[in-house]
């Protein structure tokens, strides 16, 4: 009986040790490869991909919540990293960005201000969070305002990734999902 008990304890110990050193599965502890605007533009020149721009501010609570929840979801992380150049753009950043022959700058406005590239991407509708999807030619596909949980963002990313926007509106696409 002792031998059986000893063997069982040894087997249990080995199993627990193996579980403790379980290899990291795909997407576990993986993060979105956030880029600056300039990094994404350069990467797109070498290997064209759609660009997903997260326009946020440091004071935006919903932006922070998306970072902790939606943008930490392994499925969202995988989809963004595989199919897009993901850009994190602070709508109140102070540094200039030169793009397409224009210089985009920070504009003070009351206690806060805004960056003119963020304003241009969002058609001057500065609400946060907001997202912009661009095609490989840097043409805007869509502006996506507001907080989205994983279930809400997944079909939006699929709509863009699978180029459904070429043949239908998002509302039409949504009706095919039900």
C-alpha positions in Angstrom: 0.0 0.0 0.0 2.8 2.4 0.8 4.4 1.8 -2.6 1.1 2.6 -4.4 0.7 5.7 -2.2 4.3 6.7 -2.8 3.9 6.2 -6.6 0.6 8.2 -6.6 2.2 11.1 -4.7 5.2 11.0 -7.1 2.8 11.0 -10.2 0.8 13.8 -8.7 4.0 15.8 -8.0 5.1 15.3 -11.6 1.7 16.4 -13.0 1.6 19.5 -10.8 5.2 20.4 -11.9 4.3 19.9 -15.6 1.2 22.2 -15.1 3.3 24.8 -13.5 5.7 24.9 -16.5 2.9 24.7 -19.1 4.1 26.3 -22.3 2.6 29.6 -23.3 -0.2 29.0 -25.8 -0.6 31.1 -28.9 -1.6 34.7 -28.0 -1.3 34.1 -24.3 0.6 37.1 -22.8 0.9 38.5 -26.3 0.2 42.2 -26.9 -0.9 44.2 -29.8 2.1 45.5 -31.8 1.2 49.2 -31.4 3.1 51.5 -33.7 3.5 55.2 -34.2 1.9 56.8 -37.3 5.4 57.1 -38.9 6.3 53.4 -38.1 3.1 52.2 -39.7 3.5 54.3 -42.8 7.0 53.0 -43.3 6.0 49.4 -42.7 3.1 49.8 -45.1 5.6 51.0 -47.8 7.6 47.8 -47.5 4.6 45.4 -47.0 1.2 46.9 -47.6 -1.5 46.1 -45.0 -4.6 47.8 -43.7 -4.0 50.3 -40.8 -6.1 50.4 -37.7 -5.7 53.7 -35.8 -6.8 53.9 -32.1 -7.3 57.6 -31.5 -7.3 58.1 -27.7 -6.5 60.6 -25.0 -4.7 60.1 -21.6 -7.8 61.3 -19.7 -10.3 59.0 -21.5 -11.7 56.4 -19.1 -13.3 54.3 -21.9 -10.0 54.3 -23.8 -8.3 52.9 -20.7 -11.0 50.3 -20.3 -10.6 49.2 -23.9 -6.9 48.8 -23.4 -7.5 46.6 -20.3 -10.3 44.5 -21.8 -10.9 44.5 -25.6 -7.3 45.2 -26.6 -6.1 42.5 -24.2 -8.3 39.8 -25.7 -6.2 37.1 -27.4 -8.5 36.9 -30.4 -8.4 40.7 -30.9 -4.7 40.8 -30.4 -4.2 38.0 -33.0 -6.5 39.6 -35.6 -4.9 43.1 -35.3 -1.3 41.8 -35.3 -1.9 39.5 -38.3 -4.1 41.7 -40.5 -3.3 45.4 -39.6 -0.7 47.8 -38.7 -2.1 49.0 -35.4 -1.4 52.6 -34.5 -1.9 54.2 -31.1 -2.5 57.9 -31.6 -2.8 60.3 -28.7 -5.2 63.0 -30.1 -3.5 65.6 -27.8 0.2 64.7 -28.7 2.4 67.7 -29.0 4.9 66.5 -31.6 4.6 67.4 -35.3 3.9 64.7 -37.9 4.9 65.3 -41.5 2.8 63.3 -43.9 1.7 63.6 -47.5 3.3 67.1 -47.9 1.5 68.4 -44.8 2.7 69.2 -41.3 0.2 68.2 -38.7 0.6 69.9 -35.3 -0.9 70.3 -31.9 -3.4 73.1 -31.6 -4.0 74.5 -28.1 -7.7 74.9 -27.4 -8.7 76.0 -23.8 -7.3 73.7 -21.1 -6.6 71.1 -23.7 -5.9 71.0 -27.4 -5.9 68.5 -30.2 -3.6 67.2 -32.9 -4.5 68.2 -36.4 -3.8 64.7 -37.8 -6.2 63.1 -35.3 -8.8 65.8 -36.3 -8.2 65.1 -40.0 -8.6 61.3 -39.6 -11.8 61.8 -37.6 -13.4 64.5 -39.8 -13.0 67.0 -36.9 -15.4 64.8 -34.7 -13.1 64.4 -31.8 -14.7 61.9 -29.5 -12.8 59.2 -27.6 -12.2 56.5 -28.1 -12.5 56.5 -31.9 -10.9 54.2 -34.4 -10.0 54.7 -38.1 -9.5 51.9 -40.6 -7.4 52.7 -43.6 -6.8 50.5 -46.6 -3.3 49.7 -48.0 -3.4 52.9 -50.0 -4.0 54.9 -46.9 -7.6 55.7 -47.9 -10.0 55.8 -45.1 -12.4 52.9 -45.0 -14.3 53.9 -41.9 -14.4 55.9 -38.7 -15.6 53.8 -35.7 -16.5 55.9 -32.7 -17.0 54.8 -29.2 -16.2 52.0 -26.8 -16.4 48.5 -28.2 -16.1 45.3 -26.2 -14.6 42.2 -27.9 -18.0 41.0 -29.3 -18.5 44.5 -30.8 -15.0 45.0 -32.2 -14.6 41.5 -33.7 -17.2 41.9 -36.5 -15.9 45.4 -37.3 -12.3 44.0 -37.8 -13.7 41.1 -39.9 -15.7 43.6 -42.0 -12.5 45.5 -42.8 -10.1 42.5 -42.9 -12.3 40.6 -45.3 -12.9 43.7 -47.4 -16.7 43.4 -47.1 -16.9 47.2 -47.2 -16.2 46.9 -51.0 -19.7 45.4 -51.6 -21.9 46.4 -48.7 -22.4 48.7 -45.8 -21.6 47.7 -42.3 -25.3 47.6 -41.4 -25.8 45.1 -44.3 -22.9 43.1 -43.1 -24.2 43.0 -39.6 -27.5 41.6 -40.8 -25.7 38.7 -42.4 -24.2 37.8 -39.0 -27.6 37.1 -37.3 
